[in-house]
Amino acid sequence: MPADITPAPAAAASSDYTYVIGAGDTLNIVVWRNPDLSMTVPVRPDGKVSAPLVEELPAQGKTPTELARDIEKRLSTYVRDPVVTVLVSGFVGPYSEQIRVVGEAARPQFLPFKQKMTVLDLMIAVGGLTDFADGNRAIIQRTSEGNKQYSVRLKDLLKRGDLSANVEMRPGDILIIPQGLF
């Protein structure tokens, strides 16, 4: 492992994290006292939603509360004092906040970020390491810190049960698991 890569900090979660809507999310839009305007809608790949009386409204990158206020503004032309609540029921999140696991994972994939998510949670989701993985040379590339790289000890965590090797993830992290040299 290169000497300039520092071990990943154990705690990385931020207490002020707020979920933002991403393409692929499913939203329940509830308009108080207007059941005909309430519905479940997907966020399209272009990041927009459409609902009755509300077409082509950007949703990606907004919090559910921000989107609810935008819908209220659009509906105020048709409904007197609309009160809207947006509930996210299917979570994907924006690409910039998804966690990616690449390299020698059993099932490399991307996962929606969850507060307090750890590298152990990721390894369970991707089915662990392949037989060819060099788990103790794995790296977290932290996009939120300008692509700074941190080392993680996946082999120690998974094979030896060393929980001191379990570290928290941040939105947008990329876990890179290299192949070992045999």
Backbone as a chain_set.jsonl record, in Angstrom:
{"seq": "MPADITPAPAAAASSDYTYVIGAGDTLNIVVWRNPDLSMTVPVRPDGKVSAPLVEELPAQGKTPTELARDIEKRLSTYVRDPVVTVLVSGFVGPYSEQIRVVGEAARPQFLPFKQKMTVLDLMIAVGGLTDFADGNRAIIQRTSEGNKQYSVRLKDLLKRGDLSANVEMRPGDILIIPQGLF", "coords": {"N": [[0.844, -1.174, 0.0], [0.576, 2.238, -0.846], [2.534, 4.688, 0.856], [1.486, 7.205, 1.271], [-1.21, 7.086, 1.746], [-3.6, 7.49, 4.106], [-5.049, 5.786, 6.951], [-8.576, 5.16, 6.983], [-10.827, 7.316, 8.71], [-12.568, 6.323, 11.672], [-15.091, 7.39, 12.361], [-17.337, 9.082, 10.302], [-19.736, 10.14, 9.663], [-22.028, 12.832, 9.289], [-23.783, 14.999, 11.392], [-25.608, 16.753, 10.382], [-26.696, 15.773, 8.045], [-28.919, 15.698, 5.324], [-31.391, 14.119, 3.497], [-31.459, 14.107, -0.018], [-33.413, 14.204, -2.963], [-33.288, 11.869, -5.644], [-32.895, 10.747, -9.091], [-34.965, 8.048, -9.941], [-35.982, 7.636, -7.436], [-38.969, 7.03, -5.514], [-41.825, 8.887, -4.956], [-44.284, 9.897, -2.635], [-46.804, 12.045, -3.019], [-48.711, 14.112, -1.183], [-51.578, 15.953, -1.075], [-53.187, 17.924, 1.028], [-56.563, 17.522, 1.851], [-57.235, 17.193, -0.796], [-57.628, 14.64, -2.375], [-57.676, 13.8, -5.042], [-55.502, 14.99, -6.191], [-53.393, 13.893, -4.917], [-50.809, 11.512, -5.06], [-48.637, 8.728, -5.99], [-45.49, 9.032, -7.401], [-42.821, 8.44, -9.759], [-39.417, 9.604, -9.77], [-38.166, 10.761, -12.642], [-35.566, 9.703, -15.011], [-34.454, 12.116, -15.881], [-34.58, 13.645, -13.655], [-36.926, 14.934, -13.01], [-40.396, 15.364, -11.99], [-43.814, 14.55, -12.643], [-47.148, 15.354, -12.014], [-50.727, 15.498, -11.374], [-51.765, 18.637, -12.521], [-49.241, 19.573, -12.115], [-46.571, 19.694, -13.975], [-43.463, 18.562, -15.316], [-41.643, 19.258, -13.189], [-38.664, 20.048, -11.588], [-37.039, 17.772, -9.435], [-34.826, 16.344, -8.516], [-32.027, 16.601, -6.381], [-33.213, 18.21, -4.545], [-34.585, 18.644, -1.23], [-37.203, 16.694, 0.325], [-38.967, 18.518, 1.582], [-38.367, 20.977, 0.31], [-39.211, 20.364, -2.279], [-41.935, 19.965, -1.791], [-42.738, 22.585, -1.165], [-42.306, 23.789, -3.662], [-44.208, 22.434, -5.202], [-46.517, 23.311, -3.942], [-46.459, 26.02, -4.687], [-46.875, 25.782, -7.472], [-49.409, 24.578, -7.493], [-50.982, 26.528, -6.313], [-52.146, 28.175, -8.168], [-54.365, 26.8, -8.948], [-55.54, 25.649, -6.702], [-56.801, 26.692, -3.612], [-54.734, 27.877, -1.105], [-52.902, 25.488, -0.933], [-51.707, 22.589, 0.811], [-48.967, 20.687, 0.95], [-47.336, 17.573, 1.271], [-44.388, 15.762, 0.858], [-43.334, 12.527, 0.655], [-40.68, 10.297, 0.68], [-40.603, 7.142, -0.65], [-39.286, 5.147, -1.994], [-35.96, 4.702, -2.1], [-33.18, 5.917, -3.813], [-31.498, 8.031, -4.363], [-29.404, 10.841, -5.37], [-26.874, 10.488, -7.937], [-24.455, 11.586, -7.109], [-24.365, 11.104, -4.396], [-24.495, 8.404, -4.033], [-23.125, 5.29, -2.944], [-20.382, 3.547, -4.166], [-19.155, 0.344, -4.964], [-16.408, -1.21, -6.145], [-14.284, -3.388, -8.109], [-12.797, -6.214, -6.602], [-15.175, -7.256, -5.323], [-17.788, -9.521, -4.431], [-20.232, -8.955, -5.68], [-20.037, -6.295, -7.337], [-21.374, -3.004, -7.092], [-23.669, -0.149, -6.924], [-24.955, 1.662, -4.151], [-27.625, 3.182, -2.306], [-26.848, 5.918, -0.163], [-26.851, 5.721, 3.362], [-27.389, 7.159, 6.532], [-24.852, 6.747, 8.955], [-23.881, 4.455, 7.742], [-21.65, 1.759, 7.328], [-18.448, 0.319, 6.318], [-18.62, -2.392, 6.715], [-21.388, -2.833, 6.476], [-21.598, -2.319, 3.738], [-20.047, -4.423, 2.678], [-21.559, -6.639, 3.392], [-23.809, -6.154, 1.825], [-22.76, -6.397, -0.767], [-21.956, -8.981, -0.861], [-19.485, -9.782, 0.125], [-15.926, -10.463, -0.319], [-14.125, -11.454, -3.308], [-12.324, -14.498, -4.109], [-9.94, -13.64, -5.051], [-9.367, -11.185, -4.053], [-7.492, -8.526, -2.551], [-7.99, -7.636, 0.264], [-6.965, -6.047, 2.402], [-5.671, -4.02, 1.132], [-7.529, -2.327, 0.211], [-9.257, 0.678, -0.759], [-10.849, 3.698, 0.159], [-12.249, 6.125, -1.76], [-12.902, 9.36, -1.261], [-15.173, 11.397, -2.385], [-16.343, 13.695, -1.405], [-14.303, 15.016, -0.234], [-12.62, 16.025, -2.158], [-11.724, 13.798, -3.643], [-9.95, 12.486, -1.938], [-7.95, 9.797, -0.715], [-8.351, 6.939, 1.364], [-7.083, 4.274, 3.311], [-8.423, 1.003, 3.902], [-9.038, -1.896, 5.91], [-10.198, -4.523, 4.816], [-9.918, -7.34, 4.767], [-8.99, -7.939, 7.361], [-11.239, -7.121, 8.779], [-13.362, -8.759, 7.73], [-12.384, -11.454, 7.632], [-11.022, -11.856, 10.008], [-12.58, -10.734, 11.905], [-12.048, -8.244, 13.011], [-13.215, -5.572, 14.393], [-12.248, -3.02, 14.672], [-11.459, -2.271, 12.229], [-13.697, -1.49, 10.926], [-15.265, 1.129, 9.348], [-17.013, 4.273, 8.995], [-19.019, 5.378, 6.227], [-19.233, 8.019, 3.766], [-21.495, 10.185, 1.936], [-21.281, 9.567, -1.534], [-18.884, 8.169, -1.484], [-16.376, 5.94, -2.808], [-15.611, 2.619, -2.812], [-12.808, 0.838, -3.399], [-11.636, -2.217, -4.322], [-8.782, -3.967, -4.633], [-7.186, -6.469, -6.751], [-5.392, -9.244, -5.569], [-1.888, -10.07, -5.737], [-0.611, -13.027, -6.895]], "CA": [[0.0, 0.0, 0.0], [1.385, 3.452, -0.87], [2.698, 5.286, 2.176], [0.783, 8.476, 1.39], [-2.635, 6.86, 1.976], [-3.853, 7.369, 5.538], [-6.191, 4.94, 7.289], [-9.867, 5.847, 7.014], [-11.289, 7.618, 10.066], [-13.659, 5.443, 12.103], [-16.355, 8.13, 12.289], [-17.356, 9.98, 9.145], [-21.097, 10.646, 9.468], [-22.272, 14.218, 9.652], [-25.081, 15.075, 12.074], [-26.525, 17.633, 9.647], [-27.028, 15.181, 6.751], [-30.318, 15.745, 4.917], [-31.58, 13.358, 2.271], [-31.926, 14.827, -1.202], [-34.096, 13.344, -3.918], [-32.522, 11.509, -6.825], [-33.6, 10.036, -10.157], [-35.26, 6.677, -9.553], [-36.733, 7.621, -6.178], [-40.425, 7.022, -5.6], [-42.339, 9.918, -4.058], [-45.708, 9.999, -2.338], [-47.176, 13.451, -2.921], [-50.002, 14.199, -0.506], [-52.138, 17.302, -1.051], [-54.196, 17.883, 2.09], [-57.96, 17.751, 1.445], [-57.359, 17.072, -2.245], [-57.157, 13.287, -2.698], [-57.504, 13.638, -6.49], [-54.184, 15.513, -6.56], [-52.394, 13.119, -4.183], [-50.429, 10.295, -5.78], [-47.259, 8.249, -5.944], [-44.852, 9.27, -8.697], [-41.374, 8.204, -9.806], [-38.556, 10.67, -10.268], [-37.678, 10.274, -13.929], [-34.104, 9.786, -15.191], [-34.021, 13.512, -16.044], [-34.666, 14.307, -12.351], [-38.177, 15.682, -12.885], [-41.623, 14.64, -11.691], [-45.063, 15.093, -13.166], [-48.33, 14.959, -11.25], [-51.843, 16.325, -11.841], [-51.602, 20.085, -12.451], [-47.826, 19.889, -11.909], [-45.806, 18.964, -14.982], [-42.063, 18.909, -15.554], [-41.09, 19.968, -12.036], [-37.388, 19.461, -11.148], [-37.07, 17.213, -8.08], [-33.506, 15.856, -8.134], [-31.176, 17.548, -5.677], [-33.995, 18.953, -3.56], [-35.1, 17.868, -0.111], [-38.65, 16.534, 0.193], [-39.644, 19.745, 2.004], [-38.207, 21.967, -0.765], [-40.087, 19.966, -3.384], [-43.317, 20.221, -1.357], [-42.996, 24.029, -1.319], [-42.397, 24.048, -5.104], [-45.506, 21.928, -5.665], [-47.534, 24.243, -3.421], [-46.458, 27.217, -5.545], [-47.516, 25.44, -8.746], [-50.832, 24.289, -7.277], [-51.714, 27.704, -5.813], [-52.904, 28.726, -9.289], [-55.595, 26.024, -9.11], [-56.08, 25.254, -5.409], [-56.623, 27.746, -2.623], [-53.866, 27.528, 0.016], [-52.579, 24.056, -0.899], [-50.743, 22.098, 1.792], [-48.394, 19.5, 0.314], [-46.288, 16.818, 1.942], [-43.713, 14.816, -0.022], [-42.702, 11.432, 1.386], [-39.889, 9.43, -0.186], [-40.886, 5.762, -0.268], [-38.294, 4.3, -2.647], [-34.745, 5.498, -2.033], [-32.011, 5.683, -4.647], [-30.639, 9.184, -4.114], [-28.666, 11.331, -6.546], [-25.623, 9.788, -8.223], [-23.341, 12.171, -6.358], [-24.378, 10.62, -3.015], [-24.525, 6.95, -3.979], [-21.877, 4.623, -2.593], [-20.016, 2.584, -5.199], [-18.194, -0.681, -4.574], [-15.849, -1.719, -7.395], [-13.129, -4.26, -7.979], [-12.942, -7.617, -6.217], [-16.333, -7.578, -4.477], [-18.545, -10.615, -5.046], [-21.221, -8.315, -6.56], [-19.814, -4.842, -7.374], [-22.626, -2.285, -7.337], [-23.844, 1.109, -6.221], [-25.981, 1.566, -3.118], [-27.99, 4.486, -1.76], [-26.207, 6.243, 1.11], [-27.678, 5.783, 4.571], [-26.671, 7.735, 7.669], [-24.137, 5.787, 9.795], [-23.508, 3.275, 6.967], [-20.24, 1.41, 7.511], [-17.864, -0.536, 5.296], [-19.169, -3.735, 6.962], [-22.71, -2.844, 5.834], [-21.357, -2.434, 2.295], [-19.545, -5.758, 2.335], [-22.7, -7.552, 3.485], [-24.673, -5.882, 0.664], [-22.137, -6.848, -2.021], [-21.653, -10.408, -0.766], [-18.114, -10.043, 0.551], [-14.799, -10.367, -1.244], [-13.84, -12.615, -4.148], [-11.132, -15.249, -3.681], [-8.746, -12.977, -5.581], [-9.271, -9.84, -3.487], [-6.493, -8.161, -1.548], [-8.863, -6.793, 1.081], [-6.263, -5.083, 3.245], [-5.175, -2.924, 0.294], [-8.702, -1.605, -0.289], [-9.187, 2.135, -0.611], [-12.058, 4.524, 0.032], [-12.017, 7.413, -2.412], [-13.917, 10.221, -0.67], [-15.438, 12.493, -3.325], [-16.7, 14.898, -0.653], [-13.051, 15.649, 0.199], [-11.763, 16.208, -3.325], [-11.192, 12.486, -4.029], [-8.9, 12.018, -1.023], [-8.002, 8.35, -0.561], [-8.093, 6.371, 2.684], [-6.942, 2.815, 3.298], [-9.303, 0.227, 4.784], [-8.562, -3.266, 6.08], [-11.374, -5.38, 4.651], [-9.6, -8.723, 5.133], [-8.995, -8.002, 8.827], [-12.63, -6.983, 9.223], [-14.218, -9.872, 7.328], [-11.813, -12.777, 7.901], [-10.537, -11.963, 11.391], [-13.556, -10.132, 12.816], [-11.449, -7.077, 13.658], [-14.172, -4.468, 14.225], [-11.559, -1.735, 14.612], [-11.298, -1.973, 10.798], [-14.988, -1.042, 10.401], [-15.309, 2.591, 9.303], [-18.225, 4.861, 8.426], [-18.949, 5.893, 4.862], [-19.81, 9.344, 3.505], [-22.164, 10.212, 0.632], [-20.404, 9.667, -2.691], [-17.656, 7.375, -1.345], [-16.137, 4.819, -3.714], [-14.774, 1.601, -2.192], [-12.058, 0.167, -4.455], [-11.028, -3.435, -3.777], [-7.854, -4.445, -5.667], [-6.878, -7.895, -6.871], [-4.109, -9.592, -4.966], [-0.875, -10.646, -6.615], [-0.332, -14.383, -6.42]], "C": [[0.894, 1.245, 0.0], [1.412, 4.127, 0.499], [1.892, 6.564, 2.359], [-0.726, 8.316, 1.623], [-2.851, 6.613, 3.465], [-5.033, 6.436, 5.796], [-7.48, 5.773, 7.372], [-10.269, 6.141, 8.456], [-12.49, 6.744, 10.418], [-15.009, 6.128, 11.974], [-16.299, 9.102, 11.124], [-18.714, 10.637, 8.962], [-21.205, 12.082, 9.961], [-23.669, 14.311, 10.266], [-26.081, 15.939, 11.315], [-26.893, 17.082, 8.27], [-28.535, 15.242, 6.513], [-30.439, 15.032, 3.577], [-32.051, 14.276, 1.151], [-32.421, 13.806, -2.221], [-33.21, 13.091, -5.127], [-33.388, 10.818, -7.856], [-33.77, 8.582, -9.746], [-35.966, 6.563, -8.222], [-38.228, 7.53, -6.468], [-40.947, 7.975, -4.542], [-43.845, 9.78, -3.874], [-45.999, 11.478, -2.127], [-48.584, 13.497, -2.35], [-50.418, 15.667, -0.474], [-53.328, 17.255, -0.094], [-55.558, 18.329, 1.564], [-58.168, 17.745, -0.068], [-56.862, 15.693, -2.679], [-56.964, 13.06, -4.2], [-56.126, 14.117, -6.958], [-53.048, 14.765, -5.855], [-52.089, 11.841, -4.957], [-48.985, 9.917, -5.526], [-46.667, 8.397, -7.331], [-43.377, 8.904, -8.632], [-40.644, 9.485, -10.21], [-37.902, 10.1, -11.526], [-36.155, 10.377, -14.021], [-33.595, 11.213, -15.398], [-34.156, 14.316, -14.749], [-35.948, 15.074, -12.123], [-39.327, 14.759, -12.513], [-42.778, 15.335, -12.396], [-46.19, 14.517, -12.338], [-49.497, 15.802, -11.776], [-51.616, 17.809, -11.527], [-50.152, 20.533, -12.227], [-47.031, 19.059, -12.899], [-44.378, 19.484, -15.043], [-41.449, 19.72, -14.415], [-39.776, 19.305, -11.609], [-37.476, 19.003, -9.693], [-35.675, 16.816, -7.607], [-32.687, 16.955, -7.483], [-31.904, 18.384, -4.644], [-34.346, 18.04, -2.391], [-36.594, 17.682, -0.326], [-39.426, 17.796, 0.573], [-39.543, 20.827, 0.925], [-39.124, 21.643, -1.932], [-41.549, 20.222, -3.029], [-43.668, 21.703, -1.518], [-43.13, 24.398, -2.805], [-43.742, 23.594, -5.656], [-46.622, 22.843, -5.176], [-47.615, 25.5, -4.284], [-47.168, 26.946, -6.856], [-49.021, 25.242, -8.576], [-51.639, 25.511, -6.855], [-52.489, 28.409, -6.912], [-54.282, 28.071, -9.387], [-56.305, 25.714, -7.798], [-55.79, 26.364, -4.408], [-55.822, 27.215, -1.435], [-53.542, 26.038, 0.09], [-51.532, 23.74, 0.178], [-50.252, 20.752, 1.278], [-47.322, 18.893, 1.209], [-45.701, 15.84, 0.928], [-42.992, 13.799, 0.856], [-41.935, 10.573, 0.389], [-40.127, 7.996, 0.266], [-39.932, 4.767, -0.923], [-37.018, 5.096, -2.804], [-33.681, 5.012, -3.001], [-31.003, 6.804, -4.383], [-29.924, 9.63, -5.368], [-27.347, 10.584, -6.702], [-24.476, 10.3, -7.359], [-23.282, 11.673, -4.918], [-24.409, 9.101, -2.905], [-23.135, 6.409, -3.64], [-21.604, 3.581, -3.672], [-18.977, 1.614, -4.64], [-17.707, -1.332, -5.867], [-14.645, -2.602, -7.116], [-13.535, -5.653, -7.553], [-13.996, -7.851, -5.129], [-17.093, -8.69, -5.187], [-19.585, -10.067, -6.036], [-20.995, -6.797, -6.559], [-21.105, -4.123, -7.742], [-22.585, -0.909, -6.697], [-25.011, 0.927, -5.262], [-26.363, 2.97, -2.67], [-27.3, 4.705, -0.414], [-27.255, 6.255, 2.219], [-26.806, 6.329, 5.695], [-26.093, 6.606, 8.53], [-23.806, 4.479, 9.076], [-22.013, 3.028, 7.14], [-19.76, 0.531, 6.366], [-18.34, -1.984, 5.484], [-20.557, -3.866, 6.336], [-22.561, -3.021, 4.325], [-20.951, -3.844, 1.911], [-20.657, -6.809, 2.442], [-23.57, -7.392, 2.242], [-24.078, -6.43, -0.639], [-21.687, -8.309, -1.951], [-20.218, -10.741, -0.415], [-17.095, -9.89, -0.558], [-14.72, -11.604, -2.133], [-12.604, -13.328, -3.593], [-9.844, -14.546, -4.096], [-8.502, -11.595, -4.971], [-8.096, -9.703, -2.526], [-7.171, -7.133, -0.641], [-8.161, -5.767, 1.928], [-5.592, -3.97, 2.451], [-6.332, -2.118, -0.294], [-8.593, -0.124, 0.061], [-10.595, 2.716, -0.683], [-11.63, 5.817, -0.63], [-13.181, 8.306, -2.008], [-14.123, 11.451, -1.563], [-15.776, 13.791, -2.601], [-15.473, 15.644, -0.136], [-12.077, 15.775, -0.964], [-11.057, 14.944, -3.763], [-9.996, 12.034, -3.185], [-9.069, 10.518, -0.822], [-7.61, 7.939, 0.853], [-7.971, 4.866, 2.554], [-7.949, 2.192, 4.263], [-8.816, -1.223, 4.788], [-9.745, -4.233, 6.023], [-11.099, -6.823, 5.073], [-9.611, -8.886, 6.649], [-10.421, -7.957, 9.371], [-13.434, -8.251, 8.958], [-13.682, -11.243, 7.728], [-11.405, -12.964, 9.359], [-11.514, -11.37, 12.4], [-13.028, -8.937, 13.577], [-12.348, -5.851, 13.429], [-13.514, -3.098, 14.272], [-11.323, -1.319, 13.156], [-12.609, -1.501, 10.169], [-15.068, 0.476, 10.473], [-16.603, 3.066, 8.649], [-17.963, 5.405, 7.027], [-19.56, 7.29, 4.819], [-20.529, 9.293, 2.168], [-21.138, 10.386, -0.489], [-19.121, 8.869, -2.601], [-17.602, 6.26, -2.383], [-15.182, 3.873, -3.0], [-14.135, 0.778, -3.316], [-11.319, -1.015, -3.824], [-10.115, -4.031, -4.85], [-7.725, -5.965, -5.653], [-5.509, -8.132, -6.247], [-3.163, -10.178, -5.988], [-0.496, -12.003, -6.064], [0.928, -14.905, -7.028]], "O": [[1.863, 1.308, 0.757], [0.41, 4.129, 1.213], [1.639, 6.971, 3.493], [-1.444, 9.314, 1.689], [-2.342, 5.638, 4.017], [-5.92, 6.309, 4.952], [-7.461, 6.934, 7.779], [-10.072, 5.3, 9.333], [-13.329, 6.46, 9.563], [-15.975, 5.51, 11.524], [-15.335, 9.853, 10.974], [-18.841, 11.589, 8.192], [-20.553, 12.48, 10.926], [-24.627, 13.763, 9.72], [-27.282, 15.864, 11.577], [-27.354, 17.834, 7.412], [-29.327, 14.884, 7.385], [-29.686, 15.307, 2.643], [-32.929, 15.116, 1.348], [-31.903, 12.694, -2.315], [-32.48, 13.974, -5.578], [-34.486, 10.355, -7.545], [-32.829, 7.955, -9.259], [-36.5, 5.502, -7.9], [-38.685, 7.913, -7.545], [-40.565, 7.891, -3.374], [-44.585, 9.572, -4.836], [-45.506, 12.091, -1.18], [-49.53, 12.989, -2.952], [-49.714, 16.515, 0.075], [-54.346, 16.623, -0.38], [-55.684, 19.371, 0.921], [-59.181, 18.246, -0.556], [-55.796, 15.583, -3.285], [-56.164, 12.21, -4.591], [-55.644, 13.691, -8.008], [-51.876, 14.981, -6.163], [-52.997, 11.171, -5.448], [-48.216, 10.674, -4.933], [-47.251, 7.95, -8.318], [-42.746, 9.038, -7.584], [-41.197, 10.336, -10.906], [-37.187, 9.099, -11.479], [-35.525, 11.055, -13.21], [-32.429, 11.495, -15.122], [-33.884, 15.516, -14.73], [-36.058, 15.801, -11.135], [-39.254, 13.543, -12.692], [-42.729, 16.527, -12.7], [-46.187, 13.333, -12.001], [-49.275, 16.732, -12.551], [-51.31, 18.172, -10.391], [-49.871, 21.729, -12.159], [-46.836, 17.861, -12.696], [-44.117, 20.671, -14.849], [-40.811, 20.746, -14.651], [-39.77, 18.114, -11.298], [-37.93, 19.749, -8.826], [-35.369, 16.937, -6.42], [-32.65, 18.089, -7.961], [-31.285, 19.183, -3.941], [-34.399, 16.819, -2.537], [-37.2, 18.438, -1.086], [-40.439, 18.107, -0.053], [-40.523, 21.52, 0.652], [-39.744, 22.537, -2.508], [-42.322, 20.652, -3.884], [-44.768, 22.037, -1.957], [-43.969, 25.223, -3.166], [-44.346, 24.282, -6.479], [-47.567, 23.121, -5.915], [-48.707, 25.988, -4.578], [-47.967, 27.762, -7.316], [-49.81, 25.683, -9.411], [-52.858, 25.53, -7.022], [-53.408, 29.174, -6.617], [-55.244, 28.689, -9.843], [-57.523, 25.537, -7.773], [-54.685, 26.904, -4.359], [-56.198, 26.211, -0.83], [-53.876, 25.388, 1.08], [-50.606, 24.515, 0.417], [-51.021, 19.795, 1.181], [-46.518, 19.599, 1.818], [-46.444, 15.163, 0.218], [-42.155, 14.154, 1.686], [-42.485, 10.167, -0.634], [-39.884, 7.661, 1.426], [-39.793, 3.644, -0.438], [-36.985, 6.066, -3.561], [-33.324, 3.834, -3.005], [-29.811, 6.554, -4.202], [-29.845, 8.874, -6.336], [-26.774, 10.107, -5.723], [-23.623, 9.523, -6.93], [-22.242, 11.807, -4.273], [-24.355, 8.562, -1.799], [-22.115, 6.995, -4.003], [-22.497, 2.821, -4.047], [-18.048, 2.012, -3.938], [-18.494, -1.932, -6.599], [-14.064, -2.566, -6.032], [-14.499, -6.214, -8.074], [-13.747, -8.549, -4.146], [-17.046, -8.789, -6.413], [-19.793, -10.646, -7.102], [-21.698, -6.08, -5.847], [-21.847, -4.584, -8.609], [-21.62, -0.541, -6.027], [-25.931, 0.15, -5.517], [-25.514, 3.861, -2.654], [-27.183, 3.774, 0.383], [-28.377, 6.728, 2.042], [-25.625, 5.997, 5.793], [-26.778, 5.62, 8.8], [-23.482, 3.489, 9.731], [-21.21, 3.96, 7.104], [-20.553, 0.06, 5.551], [-18.45, -2.723, 4.507], [-20.871, -4.892, 5.733], [-23.307, -3.78, 3.707], [-21.451, -4.397, 0.931], [-20.686, -7.762, 1.663], [-24.019, -8.385, 1.668], [-24.817, -6.877, -1.516], [-21.093, -8.813, -2.903], [-19.775, -11.868, -0.635], [-17.357, -9.275, -1.592], [-15.193, -12.676, -1.755], [-11.924, -12.807, -2.708], [-8.778, -14.828, -3.55], [-7.542, -10.915, -5.333], [-7.754, -10.631, -1.794], [-6.953, -5.928, -0.767], [-8.715, -4.692, 2.159], [-5.002, -3.065, 3.042], [-6.128, -1.313, -1.203], [-7.939, 0.268, 1.027], [-11.422, 2.279, -1.483], [-10.756, 6.522, -0.128], [-14.325, 8.036, -2.372], [-13.357, 12.413, -1.507], [-15.523, 14.875, -3.127], [-15.586, 16.771, 0.345], [-10.865, 15.649, -0.789], [-9.911, 14.999, -4.21], [-9.136, 11.292, -3.661], [-10.193, 10.018, -0.763], [-6.689, 8.491, 1.455], [-8.687, 4.25, 1.763], [-8.282, 2.77, 5.298], [-8.258, -1.709, 3.804], [-10.23, -4.699, 7.054], [-11.961, -7.462, 5.676], [-10.172, -9.851, 7.168], [-10.759, -8.674, 10.312], [-14.11, -8.76, 9.853], [-14.46, -12.11, 8.126], [-11.435, -14.076, 9.885], [-11.308, -11.485, 13.609], [-13.502, -8.641, 14.674], [-12.249, -5.182, 12.401], [-14.158, -2.101, 13.944], [-11.024, -0.157, 12.881], [-12.627, -1.147, 8.99], [-14.949, 1.049, 11.556], [-17.209, 2.351, 7.851], [-16.857, 5.829, 6.693], [-20.304, 7.689, 5.715], [-20.21, 8.443, 1.337], [-20.247, 11.232, -0.409], [-18.331, 8.88, -3.544], [-18.627, 5.71, -2.784], [-14.077, 4.265, -2.625], [-14.829, 0.11, -4.082], [-10.496, -0.847, -2.924], [-10.598, -4.542, -5.861], [-8.097, -6.641, -4.693], [-4.594, -7.321, -6.386], [-3.599, -10.726, -7.001], [-0.106, -12.122, -4.903], [1.328, -16.035, -6.746]]}, "num_chains": 1, "name": "protein.A"}
